Amino acid sequence: MTTDKYLTVTALTRYLHKKFTVDPYLQKVFLTGEISNFRLRPRHQYFSIKDDNAKINVVMFQSNFKRVKFIPEEGMKVLLVGRVDLYEPNGTYQINVESMQPDGVGALYEAYEQLKKKLSAEGLFSVEKKEIPRFPQKIAVITSPSGAVIRDIMTTVKRRYPIAQLVLFPAVVQGDQAADSLVGRLKEVAQHGDFDTVIIGRGGGSIEDLWPFNEEKVAREIFATKIPVISSVGHETDTTIADLVADLRAPTPTAAAELATPVRADEILKLKQQRLRLTQAMKTNLDRNERRVAQQTDSYIFKAPARLYEGYLQKLDFLNSKRDAAFQQKLSQAKSTQLQLLSRLKLVDPQPRIMQTKNALAMDYKQLQQNMKQYIIKQNNELARSAGKLNALSPLSVMGRGYSYISQDGKISKSVKDLSANDTVVLHLVDGTASAKILDTKEEKDDE
């Protein structure tokens, strides 16, 4: 009997895979259903989407899943956009998902777009932004007092510009009361009148969690604030109305603190080096890509390069799972062997090994003492260097170079308007104070 007309399993599977790939109706499908069998994985995500009568396997590769702004949950109803594909190793078809969003938040997105269009037409986004002070004395922070936002801002300001004073205005940043709370804190900051910069924001969350920062009352209060406002709401991929109306938008709380404080010299040097490397890398990459475009403009791989290795990525995940299972089996066998050896060890005299271990322990202890001595010397040297750097940044060190300041009745005088002829003032010098009398004052007028 001839077997020429019989196909191998591999040949049939590859033929079907090609059919799935070239069918235009399967290249982009829109599905709605409930998530099933979802477990968050480190890289690619594998789960199912189902309704009352059917279930389909789903794969979402890491590059696409990074753009998802929420954490999928079992039973959550979602909207998916993807293409139908066939996984060759086991011959099953699946949906290769490119984007996913919860079903039911469309109203919020519509409200967001409507308000955005309204405020844009009024010019709230296009008006000239206020300049962020380079050397702020007082910075107001409007956020939750218990979140990571205030901790990140405090740490960054302390590291970059410790002489700046941070003042927290605790606010509700989520829920029905959040918008009124944010507006109230902004008004309080404006009433004080002595702040150089305002940072307002919160950590990440769903669109519902971030919605107070999309409220019209919050946007208008930020716009009306005379003090420059830096907004840091959610993650880098989130954009709220508050971000658009603020004078400056920061992707993270740490970045907000960095934007509110002076740029250090080492950061400028680092940015220049990174820009140079980026320019060189972009030029090299551009030249290489231009050559590839000239060679492969009409090739299948050029049009859909990701499809070339998607099957391998799934296979790699499968092999990783298999490897983990084998490792667990080996670990169990090793534990069993260990128990057997321990039982045998109890039957022999351990005294010689104890003496050997005791001698080795004595040598290790001696070595540890030497290492600790060297470590303490190294830390003392590092402490001395740090103390020198700290002294260089001390206000007393600045006064040691000839600078001083004037006070009157315990208050520091910043302007000639604070002084009058015959006033008695105190000069504060690096090693003490001196009394002086004002003979005359002269106010320098700006040229008009």
VODORO-480501 format. One record per residue (C-alpha): x, y, z; residue in three letters. Coordinates in nm, 2 decimals. Example, Ala and Ser with C-alpha at 12.3 -4.5 7.8 and 13.67 -1.06 7.14 Angstrom:
BEGIN
+--------+--------+--------+--------+
|     c1 |     c2 |     c3 | residu |
+--------+--------+--------+--------+
|   1.23 |  -0.45 |   0.78 |    ALA |
|   1.37 |  -0.11 |   0.71 |    SER |
+--------+--------+--------+--------+
//
This chain:
BEGIN
+--------+--------+--------+--------+
|     c1 |     c2 |     c3 | residu |
+--------+--------+--------+--------+
|   0.00 |   0.00 |   0.00 |    MET |
|   0.14 |   0.34 |  -0.10 |    THR |
|   0.17 |   0.61 |   0.17 |    THR |
|   0.24 |   0.91 |  -0.06 |    ASP |
|  -0.10 |   1.06 |   0.00 |    LYS |
|  -0.06 |   1.05 |   0.38 |    TYR |
|   0.05 |   1.37 |   0.55 |    LEU |
|   0.26 |   1.39 |   0.87 |    THR |
|   0.11 |   1.56 |   1.17 |    VAL |
|   0.37 |   1.83 |   1.14 |    THR |
|   0.29 |   1.90 |   0.78 |    ALA |
|  -0.08 |   1.92 |   0.84 |    LEU |
|  -0.03 |   2.15 |   1.14 |    THR |
|   0.19 |   2.38 |   0.95 |    ARG |
|  -0.06 |   2.40 |   0.66 |    TYR |
|  -0.34 |   2.49 |   0.90 |    LEU |
|  -0.11 |   2.75 |   1.07 |    HIS |
|  -0.05 |   2.91 |   0.73 |    LYS |
|  -0.42 |   2.91 |   0.66 |    LYS |
|  -0.48 |   3.10 |   0.99 |    PHE |
|  -0.21 |   3.34 |   0.91 |    THR |
|  -0.32 |   3.45 |   0.56 |    VAL |
|  -0.70 |   3.46 |   0.63 |    ASP |
|  -0.78 |   3.83 |   0.64 |    PRO |
|  -1.09 |   3.77 |   0.86 |    TYR |
|  -0.88 |   3.63 |   1.14 |    LEU |
|  -0.61 |   3.89 |   1.14 |    GLN |
|  -0.81 |   4.13 |   1.37 |    LYS |
|  -1.10 |   4.01 |   1.57 |    VAL |
|  -1.29 |   4.19 |   1.85 |    PHE |
|  -1.41 |   3.97 |   2.14 |    LEU |
|  -1.60 |   4.02 |   2.47 |    THR |
|  -1.62 |   3.76 |   2.74 |    GLY |
|  -1.51 |   3.66 |   3.09 |    GLU |
|  -1.15 |   3.59 |   3.19 |    ILE |
|  -1.09 |   3.23 |   3.30 |    SER |
|  -0.78 |   3.04 |   3.44 |    ASN |
|  -0.58 |   3.36 |   3.48 |    PHE |
|  -0.26 |   3.35 |   3.69 |    ARG |
|  -0.02 |   3.65 |   3.66 |    LEU |
|   0.31 |   3.53 |   3.51 |    ARG |
|   0.64 |   3.71 |   3.50 |    PRO |
|   0.65 |   3.75 |   3.12 |    ARG |
|   0.38 |   3.62 |   2.88 |    HIS |
|   0.02 |   3.56 |   2.99 |    GLN |
|  -0.18 |   3.25 |   2.92 |    TYR |
|  -0.55 |   3.23 |   3.01 |    PHE |
|  -0.89 |   3.17 |   2.85 |    SER |
|  -1.19 |   3.39 |   2.76 |    ILE |
|  -1.53 |   3.23 |   2.78 |    LYS |
|  -1.91 |   3.29 |   2.76 |    ASP |
|  -2.20 |   3.06 |   2.85 |    ASP |
|  -2.13 |   2.82 |   2.56 |    ASN |
|  -1.77 |   2.83 |   2.46 |    ALA |
|  -1.41 |   2.89 |   2.57 |    LYS |
|  -1.10 |   3.00 |   2.38 |    ILE |
|  -0.73 |   2.99 |   2.48 |    ASN |
|  -0.56 |   3.33 |   2.50 |    VAL |
|  -0.20 |   3.42 |   2.48 |    VAL |
|  -0.08 |   3.78 |   2.54 |    MET |
|   0.29 |   3.84 |   2.49 |    PHE |
|   0.49 |   4.06 |   2.73 |    GLN |
|   0.53 |   4.36 |   2.49 |    SER |
|   0.15 |   4.39 |   2.46 |    ASN |
|   0.07 |   4.31 |   2.82 |    PHE |
|   0.29 |   4.60 |   2.94 |    LYS |
|   0.04 |   4.84 |   2.79 |    ARG |
|  -0.25 |   4.70 |   3.00 |    VAL |
|  -0.34 |   4.95 |   3.27 |    LYS |
|  -0.51 |   4.71 |   3.51 |    PHE |
|  -0.45 |   4.37 |   3.67 |    ILE |
|  -0.68 |   4.11 |   3.51 |    PRO |
|  -0.88 |   3.90 |   3.76 |    GLU |
|  -1.07 |   3.58 |   3.74 |    GLU |
|  -1.43 |   3.63 |   3.61 |    GLY |
|  -1.36 |   3.99 |   3.49 |    MET |
|  -1.55 |   4.08 |   3.18 |    LYS |
|  -1.31 |   4.23 |   2.92 |    VAL |
|  -1.29 |   4.36 |   2.56 |    LEU |
|  -1.01 |   4.20 |   2.36 |    LEU |
|  -0.86 |   4.28 |   2.02 |    VAL |
|  -0.63 |   4.03 |   1.86 |    GLY |
|  -0.59 |   3.77 |   1.59 |    ARG |
|  -0.66 |   3.40 |   1.56 |    VAL |
|  -0.35 |   3.18 |   1.55 |    ASP |
|  -0.26 |   2.81 |   1.58 |    LEU |
|   0.00 |   2.68 |   1.82 |    TYR |
|   0.18 |   2.41 |   1.62 |    GLU |
|   0.33 |   2.19 |   1.90 |    PRO |
|  -0.01 |   2.07 |   2.02 |    ASN |
|  -0.23 |   2.18 |   1.72 |    GLY |
|  -0.47 |   2.40 |   1.93 |    THR |
|  -0.60 |   2.74 |   1.81 |    TYR |
|  -0.58 |   3.05 |   2.02 |    GLN |
|  -0.63 |   3.42 |   2.03 |    ILE |
|  -0.31 |   3.63 |   2.02 |    ASN |
|  -0.43 |   3.94 |   2.21 |    VAL |
|  -0.29 |   4.28 |   2.12 |    GLU |
|  -0.49 |   4.50 |   2.35 |    SER |
|  -0.73 |   4.44 |   2.65 |    MET |
|  -0.95 |   4.67 |   2.86 |    GLN |
|  -1.23 |   4.62 |   3.11 |    PRO |
|  -1.58 |   4.61 |   2.98 |    ASP |
|  -1.79 |   4.88 |   3.14 |    GLY |
|  -1.55 |   5.18 |   3.18 |    VAL |
|  -1.64 |   5.33 |   2.85 |    GLY |
|  -1.86 |   5.59 |   3.02 |    ALA |
|  -1.56 |   5.72 |   3.22 |    LEU |
|  -1.34 |   5.75 |   2.91 |    TYR |
|  -1.62 |   5.93 |   2.73 |    GLU |
|  -1.65 |   6.18 |   3.02 |    ALA |
|  -1.28 |   6.22 |   3.02 |    TYR |
|  -1.27 |   6.31 |   2.65 |    GLU |
|  -1.56 |   6.55 |   2.68 |    GLN |
|  -1.41 |   6.74 |   2.97 |    LEU |
|  -1.07 |   6.74 |   2.79 |    LYS |
|  -1.23 |   6.89 |   2.48 |    LYS |
|  -1.42 |   7.15 |   2.68 |    LYS |
|  -1.12 |   7.27 |   2.88 |    LEU |
|  -0.90 |   7.27 |   2.57 |    SER |
|  -1.14 |   7.49 |   2.39 |    ALA |
|  -1.13 |   7.74 |   2.69 |    GLU |
|  -0.75 |   7.75 |   2.66 |    GLY |
|  -0.66 |   7.59 |   3.00 |    LEU |
|  -0.41 |   7.36 |   2.83 |    PHE |
|  -0.25 |   7.60 |   2.59 |    SER |
|  -0.19 |   7.89 |   2.82 |    VAL |
|   0.17 |   7.98 |   2.90 |    GLU |
|   0.29 |   7.77 |   3.19 |    LYS |
|   0.44 |   7.92 |   3.50 |    LYS |
|   0.81 |   7.86 |   3.54 |    GLU |
|   0.92 |   7.62 |   3.82 |    ILE |
|   1.16 |   7.80 |   4.07 |    PRO |
|   1.51 |   7.67 |   4.04 |    ARG |
|   1.60 |   7.71 |   4.41 |    PHE |
|   1.28 |   7.67 |   4.61 |    PRO |
|   1.27 |   7.75 |   4.98 |    GLN |
|   0.93 |   7.59 |   5.06 |    LYS |
|   0.75 |   7.32 |   4.87 |    ILE |
|   0.39 |   7.22 |   4.94 |    ALA |
|   0.30 |   6.85 |   4.88 |    VAL |
|  -0.07 |   6.76 |   4.84 |    ILE |
|  -0.12 |   6.39 |   4.86 |    THR |
|  -0.21 |   6.10 |   5.10 |    SER |
|  -0.01 |   6.11 |   5.42 |    PRO |
|   0.02 |   5.73 |   5.43 |    SER |
|   0.11 |   5.64 |   5.07 |    GLY |
|   0.45 |   5.59 |   4.91 |    ALA |
|   0.43 |   5.92 |   4.72 |    VAL |
|   0.52 |   6.14 |   5.02 |    ILE |
|   0.80 |   5.90 |   5.12 |    ARG |
|   0.95 |   5.91 |   4.77 |    ASP |
|   0.93 |   6.29 |   4.75 |    ILE |
|   1.09 |   6.34 |   5.10 |    MET |
|   1.37 |   6.10 |   5.02 |    THR |
|   1.45 |   6.27 |   4.69 |    THR |
|   1.44 |   6.62 |   4.82 |    VAL |
|   1.66 |   6.53 |   5.12 |    LYS |
|   1.91 |   6.38 |   4.88 |    ARG |
|   1.91 |   6.65 |   4.62 |    ARG |
|   1.83 |   6.98 |   4.80 |    TYR |
|   1.80 |   6.93 |   5.18 |    PRO |
|   1.77 |   7.30 |   5.26 |    ILE |
|   1.43 |   7.32 |   5.10 |    ALA |
|   1.14 |   7.29 |   5.34 |    GLN |
|   0.87 |   7.04 |   5.26 |    LEU |
|   0.51 |   7.09 |   5.40 |    VAL |
|   0.26 |   6.81 |   5.36 |    LEU |
|  -0.11 |   6.90 |   5.31 |    PHE |
|  -0.28 |   6.57 |   5.37 |    PRO |
|  -0.56 |   6.50 |   5.12 |    ALA |
|  -0.81 |   6.22 |   5.03 |    VAL |
|  -0.69 |   6.10 |   4.68 |    VAL |
|  -0.95 |   5.83 |   4.61 |    GLN |
|  -1.33 |   5.81 |   4.64 |    GLY |
|  -1.62 |   6.05 |   4.63 |    ASP |
|  -1.47 |   6.29 |   4.88 |    GLN |
|  -1.13 |   6.32 |   4.71 |    ALA |
|  -1.21 |   6.60 |   4.46 |    ALA |
|  -1.34 |   6.83 |   4.74 |    ASP |
|  -1.04 |   6.74 |   4.96 |    SER |
|  -0.79 |   6.82 |   4.68 |    LEU |
|  -0.96 |   7.16 |   4.61 |    VAL |
|  -0.96 |   7.24 |   4.98 |    GLY |
|  -0.59 |   7.17 |   5.01 |    ARG |
|  -0.50 |   7.38 |   4.70 |    LEU |
|  -0.69 |   7.67 |   4.86 |    LYS |
|  -0.50 |   7.63 |   5.18 |    GLU |
|  -0.17 |   7.65 |   5.00 |    VAL |
|  -0.28 |   7.96 |   4.82 |    ALA |
|  -0.38 |   8.13 |   5.15 |    GLN |
|  -0.04 |   8.08 |   5.30 |    HIS |
|   0.12 |   8.26 |   5.00 |    GLY |
|   0.48 |   8.17 |   5.09 |    ASP |
|   0.53 |   7.85 |   4.89 |    PHE |
|   0.75 |   7.84 |   4.58 |    ASP |
|   0.62 |   7.52 |   4.43 |    THR |
|   0.32 |   7.28 |   4.48 |    VAL |
|   0.34 |   6.90 |   4.41 |    ILE |
|   0.01 |   6.73 |   4.38 |    ILE |
|  -0.05 |   6.36 |   4.30 |    GLY |
|  -0.10 |   6.00 |   4.41 |    ARG |
|   0.02 |   5.65 |   4.31 |    GLY |
|  -0.11 |   5.43 |   4.04 |    GLY |
|  -0.45 |   5.26 |   4.01 |    GLY |
|  -0.75 |   5.20 |   3.78 |    SER |
|  -0.93 |   5.48 |   3.60 |    ILE |
|  -1.18 |   5.48 |   3.88 |    GLU |
|  -0.91 |   5.53 |   4.14 |    ASP |
|  -0.75 |   5.82 |   3.95 |    LEU |
|  -1.08 |   5.98 |   3.86 |    TRP |
|  -1.08 |   6.26 |   4.12 |    PRO |
|  -0.79 |   6.41 |   3.92 |    PHE |
|  -1.02 |   6.42 |   3.62 |    ASN |
|  -1.28 |   6.63 |   3.80 |    GLU |
|  -1.35 |   6.97 |   3.65 |    GLU |
|  -1.33 |   7.15 |   3.99 |    LYS |
|  -0.98 |   7.01 |   4.06 |    VAL |
|  -0.86 |   7.12 |   3.71 |    ALA |
|  -0.99 |   7.47 |   3.75 |    ARG |
|  -0.84 |   7.51 |   4.10 |    GLU |
|  -0.50 |   7.40 |   3.97 |    ILE |
|  -0.53 |   7.65 |   3.68 |    PHE |
|  -0.63 |   7.93 |   3.92 |    ALA |
|  -0.34 |   7.87 |   4.16 |    THR |
|  -0.08 |   8.14 |   4.13 |    LYS |
|   0.20 |   7.91 |   4.26 |    ILE |
|   0.36 |   7.68 |   4.00 |    PRO |
|   0.21 |   7.33 |   4.02 |    VAL |
|   0.38 |   7.00 |   3.94 |    ILE |
|   0.14 |   6.71 |   3.88 |    SER |
|   0.23 |   6.34 |   3.94 |    SER |
|  -0.07 |   6.12 |   3.91 |    VAL |
|  -0.06 |   5.74 |   3.86 |    GLY |
|   0.20 |   5.57 |   3.65 |    HIS |
|   0.40 |   5.71 |   3.35 |    GLU |
|   0.13 |   5.57 |   3.10 |    THR |
|  -0.16 |   5.74 |   3.29 |    ASP |
|  -0.26 |   6.10 |   3.19 |    THR |
|  -0.52 |   6.29 |   3.38 |    THR |
|  -0.69 |   6.63 |   3.33 |    ILE |
|  -0.48 |   6.75 |   3.63 |    ALA |
|  -0.16 |   6.66 |   3.44 |    ASP |
|  -0.27 |   6.86 |   3.14 |    LEU |
|  -0.37 |   7.17 |   3.33 |    VAL |
|  -0.07 |   7.17 |   3.57 |    ALA |
|   0.24 |   7.38 |   3.49 |    ASP |
|   0.45 |   7.06 |   3.47 |    LEU |
|   0.38 |   6.69 |   3.46 |    ARG |
|   0.60 |   6.43 |   3.62 |    ALA |
|   0.57 |   6.06 |   3.55 |    PRO |
|   0.65 |   5.95 |   3.91 |    THR |
|   0.67 |   6.11 |   4.26 |    PRO |
|   1.05 |   6.08 |   4.25 |    THR |
|   1.06 |   6.27 |   3.91 |    ALA |
|   0.83 |   6.54 |   4.06 |    ALA |
|   1.08 |   6.60 |   4.34 |    ALA |
|   1.36 |   6.61 |   4.09 |    GLU |
|   1.18 |   6.86 |   3.88 |    LEU |
|   1.11 |   7.08 |   4.18 |    ALA |
|   1.48 |   7.09 |   4.29 |    THR |
|   1.80 |   7.21 |   4.12 |    PRO |
|   1.98 |   6.98 |   3.88 |    VAL |
|   2.32 |   6.87 |   4.02 |    ARG |
|   2.64 |   6.89 |   3.82 |    ALA |
|   2.69 |   6.51 |   3.81 |    ASP |
|   2.34 |   6.47 |   3.67 |    GLU |
|   2.41 |   6.72 |   3.40 |    ILE |
|   2.73 |   6.53 |   3.31 |    LEU |
|   2.54 |   6.20 |   3.31 |    LYS |
|   2.27 |   6.34 |   3.08 |    LEU |
|   2.53 |   6.47 |   2.84 |    LYS |
|   2.70 |   6.13 |   2.83 |    GLN |
|   2.37 |   5.95 |   2.78 |    GLN |
|   2.27 |   6.19 |   2.51 |    ARG |
|   2.60 |   6.13 |   2.33 |    LEU |
|   2.55 |   5.75 |   2.36 |    ARG |
|   2.19 |   5.77 |   2.25 |    LEU |
|   2.29 |   5.98 |   1.94 |    THR |
|   2.55 |   5.74 |   1.84 |    GLN |
|   2.33 |   5.44 |   1.90 |    ALA |
|   2.04 |   5.60 |   1.70 |    MET |
|   2.27 |   5.68 |   1.41 |    LYS |
|   2.41 |   5.32 |   1.40 |    THR |
|   2.06 |   5.18 |   1.43 |    ASN |
|   1.92 |   5.41 |   1.16 |    LEU |
|   2.20 |   5.31 |   0.92 |    ASP |
|   2.14 |   4.94 |   0.98 |    ARG |
|   1.76 |   4.97 |   0.95 |    ASN |
|   1.79 |   5.17 |   0.62 |    GLU |
|   2.00 |   4.88 |   0.48 |    ARG |
|   1.75 |   4.63 |   0.60 |    ARG |
|   1.45 |   4.82 |   0.46 |    VAL |
|   1.62 |   4.84 |   0.12 |    ALA |
|   1.67 |   4.46 |   0.12 |    GLN |
|   1.35 |   4.34 |   0.28 |    GLN |
|   1.08 |   4.59 |   0.20 |    THR |
|   0.85 |   4.33 |   0.05 |    ASP |
|   0.94 |   4.03 |   0.26 |    SER |
|   0.70 |   3.85 |   0.49 |    TYR |
|   0.93 |   3.87 |   0.78 |    ILE |
|   0.95 |   4.25 |   0.74 |    PHE |
|   0.57 |   4.28 |   0.74 |    LYS |
|   0.51 |   4.06 |   1.04 |    ALA |
|   0.84 |   3.99 |   1.22 |    PRO |
|   0.68 |   3.90 |   1.56 |    ALA |
|   0.50 |   3.60 |   1.41 |    ARG |
|   0.84 |   3.44 |   1.33 |    LEU |
|   0.93 |   3.37 |   1.69 |    TYR |
|   0.59 |   3.37 |   1.88 |    GLU |
|   0.58 |   3.00 |   1.86 |    GLY |
|   0.93 |   2.97 |   2.00 |    TYR |
|   0.83 |   3.20 |   2.29 |    LEU |
|   0.54 |   2.97 |   2.38 |    GLN |
|   0.77 |   2.67 |   2.35 |    LYS |
|   1.02 |   2.84 |   2.58 |    LEU |
|   0.76 |   2.89 |   2.84 |    ASP |
|   0.66 |   2.53 |   2.81 |    PHE |
|   1.02 |   2.42 |   2.85 |    LEU |
|   1.07 |   2.65 |   3.15 |    ASN |
|   0.77 |   2.49 |   3.32 |    SER |
|   0.91 |   2.15 |   3.24 |    LYS |
|   1.25 |   2.25 |   3.38 |    ARG |
|   1.09 |   2.37 |   3.70 |    ASP |
|   0.90 |   2.05 |   3.75 |    ALA |
|   1.22 |   1.85 |   3.69 |    ALA |
|   1.41 |   2.06 |   3.94 |    PHE |
|   1.14 |   2.01 |   4.21 |    GLN |
|   1.17 |   1.63 |   4.15 |    GLN |
|   1.55 |   1.64 |   4.19 |    LYS |
|   1.51 |   1.85 |   4.50 |    LEU |
|   1.27 |   1.60 |   4.65 |    SER |
|   1.52 |   1.32 |   4.57 |    GLN |
|   1.80 |   1.51 |   4.73 |    ALA |
|   1.60 |   1.57 |   5.04 |    LYS |
|   1.53 |   1.20 |   5.07 |    SER |
|   1.90 |   1.12 |   5.03 |    THR |
|   1.99 |   1.37 |   5.29 |    GLN |
|   1.75 |   1.21 |   5.54 |    LEU |
|   1.91 |   0.87 |   5.47 |    GLN |
|   2.26 |   1.01 |   5.52 |    LEU |
|   2.16 |   1.18 |   5.84 |    LEU |
|   2.03 |   0.85 |   5.98 |    SER |
|   2.36 |   0.68 |   5.89 |    ARG |
|   2.56 |   0.96 |   6.05 |    LEU |
|   2.39 |   0.91 |   6.38 |    LYS |
|   2.54 |   0.55 |   6.39 |    LEU |
|   2.91 |   0.66 |   6.37 |    VAL |
|   3.12 |   0.86 |   6.61 |    ASP |
|   3.13 |   1.23 |   6.50 |    PRO |
|   3.40 |   1.33 |   6.74 |    GLN |
|   3.69 |   1.35 |   6.48 |    PRO |
|   3.48 |   1.57 |   6.25 |    ARG |
|   3.38 |   1.79 |   6.54 |    ILE |
|   3.75 |   1.85 |   6.62 |    MET |
|   3.83 |   1.93 |   6.26 |    GLN |
|   3.53 |   2.16 |   6.24 |    THR |
|   3.64 |   2.33 |   6.56 |    LYS |
|   3.99 |   2.40 |   6.42 |    ASN |
|   3.84 |   2.53 |   6.10 |    ALA |
|   3.61 |   2.75 |   6.30 |    LEU |
|   3.90 |   2.90 |   6.50 |    ALA |
|   4.08 |   2.98 |   6.18 |    MET |
|   3.76 |   3.14 |   6.04 |    ASP |
|   3.72 |   3.34 |   6.36 |    TYR |
|   4.07 |   3.47 |   6.33 |    LYS |
|   4.02 |   3.56 |   5.97 |    GLN |
|   3.69 |   3.73 |   6.06 |    LEU |
|   3.86 |   3.95 |   6.31 |    GLN |
|   4.11 |   4.06 |   6.05 |    GLN |
|   3.84 |   4.13 |   5.80 |    ASN |
|   3.63 |   4.33 |   6.06 |    MET |
|   3.94 |   4.54 |   6.15 |    LYS |
|   4.00 |   4.62 |   5.78 |    GLN |
|   3.63 |   4.69 |   5.73 |    TYR |
|   3.62 |   4.93 |   6.03 |    ILE |
|   3.93 |   5.12 |   5.90 |    ILE |
|   3.76 |   5.14 |   5.55 |    LYS |
|   3.43 |   5.27 |   5.71 |    GLN |
|   3.62 |   5.53 |   5.92 |    ASN |
|   3.79 |   5.66 |   5.61 |    ASN |
|   3.46 |   5.68 |   5.43 |    GLU |
|   3.30 |   5.86 |   5.73 |    LEU |
|   3.59 |   6.12 |   5.72 |    ALA |
|   3.53 |   6.18 |   5.35 |    ARG |
|   3.16 |   6.21 |   5.40 |    SER |
|   3.21 |   6.46 |   5.69 |    ALA |
|   3.43 |   6.67 |   5.46 |    GLY |
|   3.16 |   6.67 |   5.19 |    LYS |
|   2.89 |   6.76 |   5.45 |    LEU |
|   3.10 |   7.05 |   5.58 |    ASN |
|   3.14 |   7.19 |   5.23 |    ALA |
|   2.76 |   7.21 |   5.21 |    LEU |
|   2.71 |   7.36 |   5.55 |    SER |
|   2.57 |   7.71 |   5.58 |    PRO |
|   2.84 |   7.79 |   5.83 |    LEU |
|   3.10 |   7.71 |   5.57 |    SER |
|   2.94 |   7.96 |   5.34 |    VAL |
|   2.95 |   8.22 |   5.62 |    MET |
|   3.32 |   8.14 |   5.67 |    GLY |
|   3.39 |   8.28 |   5.32 |    ARG |
|   3.27 |   8.63 |   5.43 |    GLY |
|   2.90 |   8.62 |   5.41 |    TYR |
|   2.67 |   8.73 |   5.69 |    SER |
|   2.31 |   8.82 |   5.75 |    TYR |
|   2.11 |   9.09 |   5.95 |    ILE |
|   1.84 |   9.05 |   6.21 |    SER |
|   1.63 |   9.29 |   6.40 |    GLN |
|   1.43 |   9.20 |   6.71 |    ASP |
|   1.49 |   8.83 |   6.64 |    GLY |
|   1.37 |   8.85 |   6.28 |    LYS |
|   1.58 |   8.82 |   5.97 |    ILE |
|   1.58 |   9.13 |   5.75 |    SER |
|   1.56 |   9.04 |   5.38 |    LYS |
|   1.49 |   9.39 |   5.22 |    SER |
|   1.58 |   9.75 |   5.28 |    VAL |
|   1.21 |   9.80 |   5.33 |    LYS |
|   1.25 |   9.62 |   5.66 |    ASP |
|   1.50 |   9.88 |   5.78 |    LEU |
|   1.49 |  10.25 |   5.87 |    SER |
|   1.75 |  10.51 |   5.97 |    ALA |
|   1.87 |  10.48 |   6.33 |    ASN |
|   1.75 |  10.12 |   6.36 |    ASP |
|   1.97 |   9.90 |   6.57 |    THR |
|   2.04 |   9.57 |   6.41 |    VAL |
|   2.25 |   9.26 |   6.47 |    VAL |
|   2.52 |   9.13 |   6.23 |    LEU |
|   2.55 |   8.75 |   6.23 |    HIS |
|   2.91 |   8.64 |   6.14 |    LEU |
|   3.07 |   8.30 |   6.14 |    VAL |
|   3.22 |   8.34 |   6.49 |    ASP |
|   2.97 |   8.56 |   6.66 |    GLY |
|   2.75 |   8.86 |   6.63 |    THR |
|   2.80 |   9.24 |   6.63 |    ALA |
|   2.55 |   9.53 |   6.68 |    SER |
|   2.52 |   9.81 |   6.43 |    ALA |
|   2.32 |  10.12 |   6.36 |    LYS |
|   2.15 |  10.20 |   6.03 |    ILE |
|   2.27 |  10.55 |   5.91 |    LEU |
|   2.06 |  10.55 |   5.59 |    ASP |
|   1.87 |  10.32 |   5.35 |    THR |
|   1.85 |  10.33 |   4.97 |    LYS |
|   1.62 |  10.12 |   4.77 |    GLU |
|   1.74 |  10.02 |   4.42 |    GLU |
|   1.46 |  10.06 |   4.16 |    LYS |
|   1.42 |   9.82 |   3.87 |    ASP |
|   1.47 |  10.00 |   3.53 |    ASP |
|   1.13 |  10.03 |   3.36 |    GLU |
+--------+--------+--------+--------+
//
